[in-house]
Amino acid sequence: MSIKFIYNLDFKLKTEMTPQFESSFAKVIEAHNCHEKGLGKQMKFYRTFAGDRDIIRISVPMASLNEMDLWEHTPEIVLEYFGQELGLKILQDYCDATAGWESSITKPYEPTAYLDNTKYSSS
């Protein structure tokens, strides 16, 4: 697959609730990994190493923006996989432990493609 876009989802964690987020997030990812419409195998995960906030990022590479139209939403996946009662508990714990989230779509960028060798010549 030629990667043309990357969907990013950043979760800002509540520091005091990090263990709750980690355990409920693991269940969400389990559902995505096991559900036939889940994105688990496509997802890449990143976590803040240095900075003023603990953020977990999910990135999903895409060949086309149309791929997003085929995605099933996380609540549906979790509820179908774990059932209504446990699924709602997992989703509530997951949401309660975040201070917010942001999504973005990025694409590969090659800065040297914009290089004008004459503009900064040493002569």
Secondary structure, DSSP 8 states (H G I E B T S, - for coil): ----EEEEEEEEE-GGGHHHHHHHHHHHHHHHHHSTT--TTT-EEEE-SSSSS-EEEEEEEES-GGGGGG---HHHHHHHHH-HHHHHHHHHHHHHTEEEEEEEEE----GGGG--TTTT---
